[in-house]
Amino acid sequence: MRLAIFGGTGRSGQPLVAQALTRGYEVTALVRSTGKAAAVLPPDADGLTLVEGDLLNAAAVSKAVAGTDAVTTSPGRSRVRPRICSSGRSATSWPPWTSTACDASSP
């Protein structure tokens, strides 16, 4: 099984990554920092691929989920402050790249 994990370097994400790898899954972890990931995730683990980015980056999310069978999330707090669109919706609505998020023309 190929599994994408968002938040794999956090307190609940680290054991999730370790357990998936122990079960023989191929894991793609979307991480904000590959430097932090190298320090907290199993080094040179077979079946582990890191994708640097965050949940607000559609390209990084797409890359992380490409070819996977399942996705699990365990994201921590983000340092990004939500921006409120003129429509009153938050720009960090999930998923952030859908029509519920602000587009380039929204203030």
Backbone torsions as a table, in degrees:
resi	resn	phi	psi	omega
1	MET	NA	141.3	176.2
2	ARG	-106.6	123.9	-172.1
3	LEU	-124.1	131.8	171.6
4	ALA	-99.8	133.4	179.5
5	ILE	-124.5	123.3	174.9
6	PHE	-98.7	129.8	-179.6
7	GLY	87.2	28.4	-175.6
8	GLY	-69.5	-11.3	-180.0
9	THR	-96.8	-3.8	-178.2
10	GLY	-82.6	-179.1	-175.0
11	ARG	-61.7	-39.0	177.2
12	SER	-92.6	-23.3	-179.3
13	GLY	-73.9	-35.5	-178.9
14	GLN	-59.2	-49.8	178.0
15	PRO	-65.3	-29.8	177.7
16	LEU	-64.3	-46.0	177.0
17	VAL	-61.1	-47.5	-178.2
18	ALA	-60.6	-43.5	-179.6
19	GLN	-66.0	-41.2	179.1
20	ALA	-63.1	-43.0	179.0
21	LEU	-65.5	-39.7	178.4
22	THR	-61.1	-34.4	179.5
23	ARG	-80.9	-0.3	177.5
24	GLY	86.8	12.0	177.9
25	TYR	-74.0	151.6	168.7
26	GLU	-88.4	124.9	-174.0
27	VAL	-116.4	129.3	168.9
28	THR	-112.1	117.8	-178.3
29	ALA	-105.3	123.2	172.4
30	LEU	-84.1	117.3	-175.6
31	VAL	-128.6	147.3	177.2
32	ARG	-74.3	-27.2	-177.9
33	SER	-140.8	117.4	176.5
34	THR	-69.6	-24.5	175.8
35	GLY	-64.3	-46.9	177.1
36	LYS	-65.1	-41.7	-178.7
37	ALA	-59.8	-41.0	179.6
38	ALA	-63.8	-28.0	-178.4
39	ALA	-83.3	-26.4	-173.3
40	VAL	-114.6	-16.0	179.0
41	LEU	-100.3	160.1	-177.9
42	PRO	-56.5	121.8	-178.6
43	PRO	-68.5	140.1	177.5
44	ASP	52.6	35.0	-179.5
45	ALA	-71.3	130.7	174.4
46	ASP	-66.1	132.0	176.5
47	GLY	90.9	3.7	-179.8
48	LEU	-107.2	124.5	175.1
49	THR	-121.2	133.3	178.4
50	LEU	-104.4	135.9	173.5
51	VAL	-121.5	119.5	-179.3
52	GLU	-84.6	132.6	179.8
53	GLY	160.7	-169.0	176.2
54	ASP	-140.9	175.0	-175.3
55	LEU	-66.8	-13.9	178.6
56	LEU	-90.7	-1.2	-178.9
57	ASN	-105.4	101.8	-175.6
58	ALA	-59.2	-38.5	-179.6
59	ALA	-65.1	-42.0	179.3
60	ALA	-66.7	-41.9	178.4
61	VAL	-62.9	-45.5	178.9
62	SER	-60.2	-42.1	178.7
63	LYS	-64.1	-40.8	-178.0
64	ALA	-67.6	-35.0	-176.1
65	VAL	-92.3	-9.9	-177.8
66	ALA	-58.9	124.4	176.4
67	GLY	77.1	8.7	-178.9
68	THR	-90.4	158.7	177.3
69	ASP	-93.7	-24.8	-177.7
70	ALA	-154.1	156.9	178.5
71	VAL	-129.5	136.3	173.3
72	THR	-130.2	147.7	-177.9
73	THR	-122.2	141.6	175.8
74	SER	-148.2	50.1	-173.9
75	PRO	-73.4	146.3	175.2
76	GLY	-90.3	-167.7	178.5
77	ARG	-72.3	140.4	178.5
78	SER	-97.4	150.2	175.6
79	ARG	-86.0	-2.4	-179.0
80	VAL	-81.9	127.8	177.1
81	ARG	-88.1	134.3	178.6
82	PRO	-64.7	144.7	176.3
83	ARG	-107.3	132.5	-179.3
84	ILE	-90.1	127.7	-179.7
85	CYS	-79.2	166.3	177.9
86	SER	-62.3	-24.3	178.8
87	SER	-76.4	-8.9	-178.6
88	GLY	93.7	-5.8	179.3
89	ARG	-87.4	152.7	177.2
90	SER	-76.8	141.5	178.0
91	ALA	-71.9	-12.0	179.9
92	THR	-103.0	24.4	174.4
93	SER	-59.1	151.9	-179.3
94	TRP	-96.8	137.6	-16.5
95	PRO	-73.7	147.8	-170.0
96	PRO	-67.8	-15.5	-176.2
97	TRP	-100.2	7.2	179.4
98	THR	-86.3	-179.9	-178.0
99	SER	-65.7	-13.1	178.5
100	THR	-78.1	-13.2	178.1
101	ALA	-90.4	160.6	177.2
102	CYS	-64.8	140.7	172.0
103	ASP	-95.9	178.2	-174.0
104	ALA	-60.4	-25.6	-177.4
105	SER	-86.8	-8.6	-179.8
106	SER	-80.7	140.9	177.7
107	PRO	-74.9	NA	NA
